[in-house]
Amino acid sequence: MTFASRNAEDGGAQPALRCGDTEMTWDQTGTVLRRIANGLNTLDLGTLRRVAVFAGNSTEAVLAYGGITLAGASAVPVNFHLTAEEAAYIFEDSCASVAFVDANTLERGRAAAEAAGIATIIVWGDVPETVDPAIHRWDEWLSAASDVEPRTDLAPLPSLVYTSGTTGRPKGTELPPTAFAGGADIAEHLVRLGENSLVKQGRHLVVGPLYHSGPLVGTRLFLAGVPVTVLPKFDPEAVLEAIERDRVGSSIMVPTHFQRILALPDEVRSKYDLGSLRFVQQVGAKCPTDVKAAIIDWWGPVVWESYGASEVGTVCRISAEEWLEHRGSVGRPVPPFEVVVVDADGEPVPPEVTGRLYFRDATGRGVVYHNASNADAHLEPGLFTLGEIGYQDADGYVYITDRFSDMVVSGGVNIYPAESEQVLAAQPGIAEVACIGIPDEQMGEQLLALVVRNDPGLTESEVLAYCRDRLSHYKCPRSVEFVETLHRSAVGKINKRALRAPYWSRDDEAAPVQP
């Protein structure tokens, strides 16, 4: 029995999927999913059976991902902010043969598809009439597809997710075994999706863009029979409103989401009932300790943190209760991973000593990229790094202090910007902060703090004094610049490479002191 028929039988008229003003039942979504799967299976999907989704959050996007899975194809999420040239790179690199787009990405998607040799584009939304034979309107394409139960004997394929590309061209990586349920065929795959622990938590809320692997979990839960609410775009009050209205049980968020929700006025925060929340997973970046403490204080012990990456899945996990006992930790390693901390020569160091964080994958897989080398990520086969510096305490909990690439060398001294960032993030008047290395003729580099203020009266001298009262002076910024926003990657992480770029010439970037 397929997803569509099973859920229609269990409660076909019940709400299944909601985004904005659009709400669909299991019966309605089942019909669409059957038609998508059957429609795709009439097309030449190529050997790799890759299908790109270049669109914003919507019911159609969720259904497209679901239909791709049911067709035994591999979804390729594409950041809808990309230019045509950037999208074309992913289309071509992934070997996608079909692209789903929406009205906002149609023109870029058309140009990207033409450049990448994709002959079939399926578009939803308010789009003008066209005689382009490559473009198929969503409703018309669905109407032409069969509504019979699609075949379930095809092998399921993992999505091919692209990194945010903060250090060059994005790299594609298939969802690893720790994130991909697998199975001998689609029928078994759907059974395995239903074994996900999140299935038991009730309705799931997607707050981030579906091109990221965290929010993409919502599409798999939907196939497992979990009703899903999707925000068209992130809005802090809309999150609270959706939790109360739809009695949301689970969600996946990044620290920036927490920060913006916590910044809401007390009168807004207090008017929503969040009692239905049972599990909120924080991913994407290490969370400032004051932010994490505040969200736990408000929402209770429902907040878990998962540290990892799209390439490998979750490598460490920590509950709210554990975190309160080990503040700042990202948790202990989860199978099949164990942590190895090494010095600059690659030699292991004892607990409590800071070094480069590596993780040993007992399966031997480690980091795997499509069409790209993974050599830089590995110390040896199966022993990989996610680029962080940190340590493991005597109880086995892992702490991240910085990233390799973010380290600043000033006068021969290593400075880890995260230390200053953690201090300054707690300063009244600061909404967000990032510290970067900029050129200095005498010292090689100096530390600059880029600050987003929520108090327009905050001065540079106040920021510097606050930090110097709490850290050794050499660890503190030498100067401060106030900015409106901090450049972020597609997954919500602050993009240090983009922040540094205006300060470094091409020659500077090649200098030994610059990471």
Secondary structure as GFF3:
##gff-version 3
##sequence-region A 1 515
A	DSSP	alpha_helix	3	11	.	.	.	ID=ss1
A	DSSP	beta_strand	15	19	.	.	.	ID=ss2
A	DSSP	beta_strand	22	25	.	.	.	ID=ss3
A	DSSP	alpha_helix	26	40	.	.	.	ID=ss4
A	DSSP	beta_strand	50	54	.	.	.	ID=ss5
A	DSSP	alpha_helix	59	70	.	.	.	ID=ss6
A	DSSP	beta_strand	74	77	.	.	.	ID=ss7
A	DSSP	alpha_helix	84	94	.	.	.	ID=ss8
A	DSSP	beta_strand	98	102	.	.	.	ID=ss9
A	DSSP	alpha_helix	106	116	.	.	.	ID=ss10
A	DSSP	beta_strand	120	124	.	.	.	ID=ss11
A	DSSP	beta_strand	135	137	.	.	.	ID=ss12
A	DSSP	alpha_helix	138	144	.	.	.	ID=ss13
A	DSSP	beta_strand	160	162	.	.	.	ID=ss14
A	DSSP	beta_strand	172	174	.	.	.	ID=ss15
A	DSSP	alpha_helix	186	193	.	.	.	ID=ss16
A	DSSP	three_ten_helix	197	201	.	.	.	ID=ss17
A	DSSP	beta_strand	204	206	.	.	.	ID=ss18
A	DSSP	alpha_helix	213	223	.	.	.	ID=ss19
A	DSSP	beta_strand	228	230	.	.	.	ID=ss20
A	DSSP	alpha_helix	236	246	.	.	.	ID=ss21
A	DSSP	beta_strand	250	253	.	.	.	ID=ss22
A	DSSP	alpha_helix	255	262	.	.	.	ID=ss23
A	DSSP	alpha_helix	266	269	.	.	.	ID=ss24
A	DSSP	beta_strand	279	282	.	.	.	ID=ss25
A	DSSP	alpha_helix	289	299	.	.	.	ID=ss26
A	DSSP	beta_strand	303	309	.	.	.	ID=ss27
A	DSSP	beta_strand	313	318	.	.	.	ID=ss28
A	DSSP	alpha_helix	320	325	.	.	.	ID=ss29
A	DSSP	beta_strand	329	333	.	.	.	ID=ss30
A	DSSP	beta_strand	337	342	.	.	.	ID=ss31
A	DSSP	beta_strand	355	361	.	.	.	ID=ss32
A	DSSP	three_ten_helix	375	377	.	.	.	ID=ss33
A	DSSP	beta_strand	378	380	.	.	.	ID=ss34
A	DSSP	beta_strand	383	384	.	.	.	ID=ss35
A	DSSP	beta_strand	388	392	.	.	.	ID=ss36
A	DSSP	beta_strand	398	403	.	.	.	ID=ss37
A	DSSP	three_ten_helix	404	406	.	.	.	ID=ss38
A	DSSP	beta_strand	408	410	.	.	.	ID=ss39
A	DSSP	beta_strand	413	415	.	.	.	ID=ss40
A	DSSP	alpha_helix	417	425	.	.	.	ID=ss41
A	DSSP	beta_strand	430	440	.	.	.	ID=ss42
A	DSSP	beta_strand	444	453	.	.	.	ID=ss43
A	DSSP	alpha_helix	460	468	.	.	.	ID=ss44
A	DSSP	three_ten_helix	473	475	.	.	.	ID=ss45
A	DSSP	beta_strand	479	482	.	.	.	ID=ss46
A	DSSP	alpha_helix	496	500	.	.	.	ID=ss47
A	DSSP	three_ten_helix	501	503	.	.	.	ID=ss48
A	DSSP	alpha_helix	506	509	.	.	.	ID=ss49
###
